[in-house]
Amino acid sequence: MARSLAISLCLLVLFHGCLAYRQQSQYSQSGQNECQINQLQAREPDNRIETEAGRIESWDYNQDDFQCTGVAVQRIIVERNGLHLPSYTNTPRLVYVVQGRGHLGMVMPGCPETFEESEQSDEEQQGSQQQPRQGRQQQGRRQGQYGREGQQGEQESFEQLDRHQRVRRVKEGDVIAIPAGVTTWSYNDGDQSLIFVSLLDISNNHNQLDQNPRRFYLAGNPKDEFNQQGQSRGQSRQQQEQQGRSRRQQQGNNNNNIFAGFDTRLLADALNIDQQTAQQLQGQNDNRPQIVRVQGRLDFIQPPESMREERQLQGQQGQQGQNGFEEVFCHMKIKQNIGKPSLADVFSPQAGRISTLNGFSMPILRHLRLSAERGFLYNNAIHSPHWNLNAHEIVYVIRGSARVQVVNDNGETILDDQVRQGQLFVVPQNHAVLQKAMSNGYEYIAFKTEDNAMMNTMAGRTSVLRALPDVVLANAYQMDREQARNLKYNRQETLALSSSRSFQSQRSWWAIA
């Protein structure tokens, strides 16, 4: 009996193992088939949602190049005094601030509220200088007892101090890493529009749902950001969503934030609030979509600049130890500015500069398996032709324009176009790409689907040609030894290459930005 039971268990384990292997093989084969691309193109956003204080633009992720790379991309424009409502996605995100300044809130689950208001406002503090210290202490004790007294059903209430998780100041050049399912919101208190470009890594193993990007809003009455551009490959999901929308309309509820799906009385009971407040959470009678305009101005708790700088300095000193404590989830570093010239990894006075951000420079990227590259190329400069060894590359043009060519394994040019500001193009893994800035220069942000993305260049001091013996080059390309040596040593630069035809050309206007 025991022997037969053991054999049955072994067969069961073997069956499930084979089934899992087959599913994995099918998924891998499907992904490989998606990358059999004969033509690429520079793309504009396909879908636009106008809101009260901005707009949200999305590229059609059902296109072959996006299906190959397994990503979706959005551009979010928050106008002055606009608030992008709290939301989370089913995928990790890598966000780049293209323009403007503002605030970004990120709610790390289970982490404490480490920022809190002072007990009194400035006016109150001026008047409280004459208030007996004992009276202030009693007031503080009463405020601290509010929760317990409220649970006992007492009617008396006391003003509570605001405590929340850290709100980060963001500006142009910042890269922000956001794990799957983590809630974020943003607010623009600057003088110009705040623009984000966001990469959603759909194929990341942190996404356990399907190959469709989804954003879940906690407030407002949001519109669908992704599935308005034609037919989706997940047709069954569209049918389910249409059925769900018709069912909500029959129920008299056309709100789309996640609180709206709960029964109002159950929600009120769960949060210990009245039903009117619960209805406000559900967005009943609220037709505002994703980005709303704030009445007045939002102020957030921030330490003085000197204290902030001191804390950052202490954090940098602590990171030198690398004992792992600095990477505790609640205190992970989630943003870094790679637009500053002083942070460039590659710089050429004739060609420009390139900065990289990976899992070594920002450890959270190891968790997300994503990285980024920021480039400023002067007019007519060239980004060394290269291929990415272990990652797909999604390139967004921030400013300027460039001539771009992408070549596949058959030596076919599958992209040959002039890309300009606001466009996006994809470079699949191992496909060779060459980019040359036009007369107005070229500025870009490239997202890569690996935390330690590596490239192999085809020109310059670190290129594959430089590493080959000249006799191999001579025989491979039917040239003499002198030609082979010229091929190897004519370029002494690395990634940013000056144009041999316009070495003395004037730099673009942002070259010294």
C-alpha positions in Angstrom: 0.0 0.0 0.0 2.8 2.4 1.0 4.7 1.5 -2.1 1.8 2.1 -4.5 1.2 5.5 -2.8 4.8 6.5 -3.2 4.7 5.5 -6.9 1.4 7.6 -7.4 3.0 10.6 -5.7 6.1 10.3 -8.0 3.9 10.1 -11.1 1.9 13.1 -9.9 5.1 15.2 -9.4 6.5 14.0 -12.7 3.2 15.0 -14.5 3.1 18.5 -13.0 6.8 19.0 -13.8 6.3 18.0 -17.4 3.2 20.3 -17.6 5.1 23.2 -16.1 8.0 22.6 -18.5 5.7 22.5 -21.5 3.9 25.7 -20.4 7.3 27.4 -20.0 8.5 26.2 -23.3 5.3 27.4 -25.0 5.6 30.8 -23.4 9.3 31.0 -24.4 8.5 30.0 -27.9 5.7 32.5 -28.1 8.0 35.2 -26.9 10.6 34.3 -29.5 8.0 34.3 -32.2 6.9 37.8 -31.1 10.4 39.0 -31.9 10.5 37.9 -35.5 10.1 41.5 -36.7 10.6 42.5 -40.3 9.9 46.2 -39.8 10.3 48.7 -36.9 9.1 52.4 -36.8 9.3 55.4 -34.6 6.0 55.8 -32.9 3.8 58.5 -31.5 1.3 57.8 -28.7 -1.9 56.1 -29.9 -4.3 56.9 -27.1 -4.9 60.2 -25.3 -7.1 60.9 -22.3 -7.8 64.6 -21.6 -8.3 65.3 -17.9 -9.2 68.3 -15.7 -5.5 69.2 -15.2 -3.4 67.4 -17.7 -3.5 64.4 -20.0 -2.3 60.7 -20.2 -0.9 59.4 -23.5 -0.2 55.7 -24.2 1.5 53.8 -26.9 -0.4 50.7 -28.3 1.3 47.8 -26.5 -0.3 45.4 -29.0 2.1 46.4 -31.7 4.7 43.8 -32.6 7.7 45.7 -31.3 6.0 46.2 -27.9 4.9 42.6 -27.8 8.5 41.5 -28.5 10.0 43.6 -25.7 7.1 42.8 -23.3 6.6 46.4 -22.2 4.1 49.3 -22.3 4.9 53.0 -22.3 2.9 56.1 -21.1 3.5 59.8 -21.1 1.8 61.6 -18.3 1.5 65.4 -18.4 0.4 67.1 -15.1 -0.4 70.8 -15.5 0.4 73.4 -12.9 -1.4 72.7 -9.6 -2.6 69.3 -10.9 -2.8 66.2 -8.8 -2.4 62.7 -10.5 -4.6 60.6 -8.3 -3.2 57.6 -6.3 -2.8 54.4 -8.3 -0.8 51.3 -8.7 0.0 48.9 -11.5 0.4 45.2 -12.0 4.0 45.6 -13.3 7.2 47.3 -12.1 7.7 50.7 -13.5 10.7 52.9 -14.4 9.8 56.5 -14.7 11.8 59.4 -16.1 11.0 63.1 -15.4 11.2 64.8 -18.8 10.3 68.3 -17.7 9.3 70.3 -14.6 9.4 69.9 -10.9 6.9 68.6 -8.4 6.2 66.1 -5.7 5.9 62.3 -5.8 4.4 60.2 -3.1 5.1 56.5 -2.9 3.3 54.3 -0.3 5.5 51.4 0.7 3.2 48.7 2.3 3.8 48.1 6.0 6.2 50.9 6.4 5.7 53.5 9.2 4.8 57.2 8.7 8.1 58.8 9.3 7.1 62.4 8.5 4.8 64.3 10.9 3.5 67.8 11.5 4.5 69.8 14.5 1.8 69.9 17.2 0.9 73.5 16.4 0.9 75.8 13.4 3.1 78.9 13.3 0.3 81.2 14.5 -0.5 78.8 17.3 3.1 78.5 18.3 3.3 82.3 18.7 0.3 82.3 20.9 1.4 79.2 22.8 4.5 80.9 24.1 2.4 82.2 27.0 0.4 79.0 27.4 1.5 77.0 30.5 3.6 74.0 29.6 1.4 71.7 31.6 -1.6 72.7 29.6 0.2 71.9 26.3 1.2 68.5 27.7 -2.4 67.7 28.7 -3.6 68.7 25.2 -1.0 66.4 23.7 -2.0 63.5 25.9 -5.7 64.0 25.0 -4.8 64.1 21.3 -2.8 60.9 21.7 -5.8 59.2 23.4 -8.2 60.1 20.6 -8.1 56.7 18.9 -9.0 54.8 22.1 -11.7 57.3 23.1 -13.2 57.2 19.6 -13.5 53.4 19.8 -15.3 53.8 23.1 -18.0 55.8 21.3 -17.4 59.2 22.9 -18.6 62.2 21.0 -15.7 64.5 21.9 -13.0 64.7 19.2 -9.6 66.2 19.0 -7.5 67.5 16.1 -5.1 64.9 14.9 -1.5 65.6 13.7 -0.9 64.6 10.1 1.6 61.7 9.7 2.5 60.2 6.4 5.2 58.5 4.5 7.9 60.6 2.9 7.0 62.8 -0.1 9.8 63.1 -2.5 10.8 66.2 -4.5 11.3 65.3 -8.2 12.7 67.3 -11.1 13.9 67.0 -14.6 16.5 64.2 -15.0 15.2 62.0 -12.2 14.7 58.3 -12.8 12.2 56.7 -10.4 11.9 53.0 -9.7 8.5 51.8 -8.6 7.8 48.1 -7.7 4.6 46.3 -8.8 1.5 47.0 -6.7 3.1 50.0 -4.9 0.8 53.1 -4.8 2.1 56.4 -6.2 0.7 59.9 -6.7 2.2 63.1 -8.0 1.6 66.9 -7.7 2.8 69.7 -9.8 3.6 72.9 -7.8 6.0 74.3 -10.4 5.7 76.9 -13.0 5.5 74.6 -16.0 3.9 71.2 -16.9 5.3 68.2 -15.1 6.0 65.5 -17.7 6.7 61.8 -16.9 7.6 59.0 -19.3 6.8 55.7 -17.7 7.9 52.2 -18.8 5.7 49.3 -17.5 7.6 45.9 -17.7 4.7 43.6 -18.5 6.8 40.5 -19.0 8.5 40.9 -15.5 7.9 37.9 -13.3 6.5 40.2 -10.6 3.4 40.5 -12.9 1.3 37.4 -12.2 -1.8 38.4 -14.1 -1.4 38.4 -17.9 0.4 40.3 -20.7 -1.8 43.4 -20.3 -0.9 46.5 -18.4 -3.4 47.5 -15.8 -3.6 50.5 -13.5 -5.7 50.5 -10.4 -6.9 53.8 -9.1 -7.8 54.5 -5.5 -9.8 57.7 -6.3 -11.7 59.5 -9.0 -13.5 58.1 -12.0 -10.6 57.1 -14.2 -10.9 56.2 -17.9 -9.2 53.2 -19.4 -5.6 54.2 -20.2 -4.6 51.2 -22.4 -7.4 49.5 -24.2 -9.0 52.2 -26.3 -6.7 51.8 -29.2 -8.4 49.2 -31.4 -8.6 45.4 -30.8 -6.6 43.9 -28.0 -4.9 40.5 -28.2 -6.6 39.6 -25.0 -10.1 39.7 -26.5 -11.6 37.6 -23.7 -10.5 40.3 -21.2 -12.2 43.0 -23.3 -15.4 41.1 -23.3 -15.2 40.6 -19.6 -14.6 44.4 -19.1 -17.5 45.3 -21.4 -19.8 42.9 -19.4 -18.5 44.5 -16.2 -19.2 48.0 -17.4 -22.7 47.2 -18.5 -23.4 45.4 -15.2 -22.2 48.5 -13.3 -24.3 50.8 -15.4 -27.4 48.6 -14.6 -26.5 49.0 -11.0 -26.2 52.7 -11.3 -22.5 52.8 -10.6 -20.2 54.0 -13.4 -17.2 54.8 -11.2 -14.0 52.9 -11.8 -11.8 53.3 -8.8 -11.3 50.2 -6.7 -13.4 51.4 -3.8 -16.4 51.7 -6.1 -16.7 47.9 -6.4 -17.4 47.4 -2.7 -20.8 47.5 -1.0 -21.1 51.0 0.6 -22.3 49.7 3.9 -19.6 47.0 4.1 -16.9 49.6 3.2 -18.1 52.0 5.8 -18.1 49.3 8.4 -14.6 48.1 7.4 -13.2 51.7 7.7 -15.3 52.7 10.7 -16.7 55.7 8.8 -20.2 56.9 7.9 -21.8 55.9 4.6 -21.5 59.4 3.2 -17.8 59.3 3.6 -17.7 55.8 2.0 -19.7 57.2 -1.0 -17.1 59.9 -1.4 -14.3 57.3 -1.4 -16.2 55.4 -4.1 -16.4 58.5 -6.3 -20.1 58.7 -6.4 -21.2 61.9 -8.2 -17.5 62.5 -9.0 -16.8 62.6 -12.8 -13.2 63.7 -12.5 -10.8 61.4 -14.4 -7.2 60.6 -13.4 -5.6 64.1 -13.0 -7.6 66.7 -11.0 -7.0 70.4 -10.3 -6.2 71.3 -6.7 -8.1 74.1 -5.1 -5.5 76.3 -3.5 -2.0 74.9 -3.0 -0.8 71.7 -1.3 1.9 71.9 1.3 3.9 68.9 2.5 6.1 68.3 5.5 9.7 68.7 4.4 12.8 68.9 6.6 14.9 72.0 6.2 17.4 71.9 3.3 20.4 71.7 5.6 19.0 68.8 7.5 18.0 67.0 4.3 21.5 67.4 2.9 23.0 66.2 6.2 20.8 63.1 6.1 21.7 62.4 2.5 25.4 62.7 3.4 24.9 60.3 6.3 23.2 57.9 3.9 26.0 58.0 1.5 28.5 57.3 4.3 26.4 54.4 5.4 26.3 52.9 2.0 30.1 52.5 2.0 29.7 49.7 4.5 27.4 47.6 2.2 26.2 45.5 5.1 22.7 45.1 3.6 20.9 47.2 6.3 20.7 50.2 3.9 18.6 48.2 1.5 15.8 47.6 4.0 12.5 47.8 2.0 11.2 50.9 3.8 14.4 52.9 3.2 15.3 51.8 -0.3 16.6 54.5 -2.6 14.0 54.9 -5.3 15.2 57.8 -7.4 18.4 59.3 -8.8 19.1 62.1 -11.2 21.1 61.1 -14.2 20.7 64.4 -16.1 23.5 66.3 -14.4 26.7 66.7 -16.4 28.8 65.9 -13.3 27.3 62.4 -13.1 28.1 61.4 -16.7 29.8 58.1 -17.2 31.1 58.9 -20.7 32.1 62.4 -21.8 33.6 63.7 -25.0 34.0 67.5 -25.5 33.4 67.0 -29.2 30.5 64.5 -29.0 28.5 64.7 -25.8 27.9 62.7 -22.7 26.1 59.5 -21.6 25.0 58.5 -18.1 23.8 55.0 -17.0 21.8 53.8 -14.1 21.7 50.1 -13.1 21.5 47.7 -10.2 25.0 48.7 -9.0 24.3 52.4 -8.7 20.6 51.9 -7.4 20.1 48.5 -5.7 16.3 48.5 -6.1 16.8 48.0 -9.8 18.2 44.5 -9.0 14.7 43.7 -7.6 12.9 45.2 -10.6 15.4 43.9 -13.3 15.4 47.2 -15.1 18.0 49.9 -15.9 18.3 53.2 -17.9 20.7 55.2 -20.0 20.6 59.0 -20.6 22.3 60.6 -23.5 23.2 64.1 -24.7 24.7 64.1 -28.2 25.9 67.3 -29.7 25.0 68.1 -33.3 26.2 65.5 -35.8 27.7 63.3 -33.0 27.2 59.5 -33.2 26.3 57.0 -30.6 28.6 54.1 -31.3 26.8 51.3 -33.2 26.2 48.5 -30.8 23.9 45.7 -29.7 22.5 44.9 -26.2 23.7 41.5 -25.0 21.0 40.7 -22.5 18.2 43.3 -22.8 15.7 45.0 -25.0 16.0 48.7 -25.3 13.2 51.3 -25.5 14.3 54.7 -26.5 12.3 57.9 -26.0 13.5 61.2 -27.7 13.5 64.0 -25.2 14.7 66.8 -27.5 16.3 67.2 -30.9 16.4 64.5 -33.6 18.6 61.7 -34.9 19.0 59.4 -37.9 18.5 55.8 -36.5 19.0 52.5 -38.2 18.3 49.0 -36.7 19.6 45.8 -38.3 18.4 42.2 -37.6 20.2 38.9 -37.7 19.7 38.6 -41.5 21.6 41.9 -42.1 18.3 43.6 -43.0 17.6 47.2 -42.1 14.3 47.0 -40.2 14.3 50.6 -39.1 15.8 53.5 -41.0 14.2 56.8 -40.0 14.7 60.2 -38.5 13.3 60.3 -35.0 12.3 63.5 -33.3 11.2 64.9 -30.0 8.3 63.0 -28.4 8.7 59.8 -30.5 9.7 56.4 -29.3 11.4 53.4 -30.9 12.3 49.8 -29.8 15.6 48.0 -30.3 15.2 44.2 -29.6 17.9 42.3 -27.9 21.0 41.6 -30.0 19.8 43.8 -32.9 22.4 46.3 -34.0 21.5 50.0 -33.7 23.3 53.2 -35.0 22.2 56.7 -34.0 23.5 59.9 -35.4 22.4 63.3 -34.0 21.0 65.8 -36.5 22.1 69.5 -36.6 19.9 70.3 -33.6 21.4 67.7 -31.4 19.9 64.6 -29.8 18.8 64.0 -26.3 17.2 60.7 -25.2 16.3 58.3 -22.4 16.7 54.6 -23.0 14.9 52.0 -20.7 16.4 48.5 -20.7 14.8 45.3 -19.5 17.7 44.1 -17.4 19.2 45.6 -14.2 22.8 45.0 -15.5 22.2 45.6 -19.2 25.4 45.1 -21.2 26.3 46.3 -24.7 28.9 45.4 -27.3 30.0 48.3 -29.4 31.1 48.1 -33.0 33.2 51.3 -33.2 35.6 52.9 -30.7 38.3 52.0 -28.2 36.2 49.3 -26.5 34.6 47.8 -29.6 34.5 44.2 -30.8 36.6 45.2 -33.9 39.3 46.7 -31.6 39.5 43.4 -29.7 40.1 41.2 -32.8 43.6 40.5 -34.2 44.3 42.4 -37.4 45.0 39.2 -39.3 41.5 38.0 -38.5 40.1 41.3 -39.7 42.2 41.2 -42.9 41.0 37.8 -43.8 37.4 38.3 -42.7 36.9 41.4 -44.7 39.4 40.8 -47.6 41.6 43.7 -46.8 45.3 44.2 -46.2 47.0 44.5 -42.8 47.3 48.3 -43.0 43.5 48.7 -43.6 42.8 46.3 -40.7 45.0 48.4 -38.4 43.3 51.6 -39.5 39.9 50.0 -38.9 41.0 49.1 -35.4 42.7 52.3 -34.3 41.1 55.2 -36.2 38.5 55.7 -33.3 40.0 56.5 -29.9 36.6 57.3 -28.3 34.2 54.9 -26.6 30.4 55.5 -26.8 30.0 59.1 -27.8 31.7 59.6 -31.2 32.4 62.9 -32.9 31.5 63.0 -36.6 34.5 62.9 -38.9 32.7 65.1 -41.4 31.9 67.9 -38.9 34.5 67.7 -36.2 34.4 71.5 -35.6 30.6 71.9 -35.7 29.0 74.0 -33.1 27.4 72.1 -30.1 23.7 72.1 -29.6 22.1 74.5 -27.2 21.8 72.1 -24.3 25.4 70.8 -24.5 26.4 72.7 -21.4 23.0 72.4 -19.6 
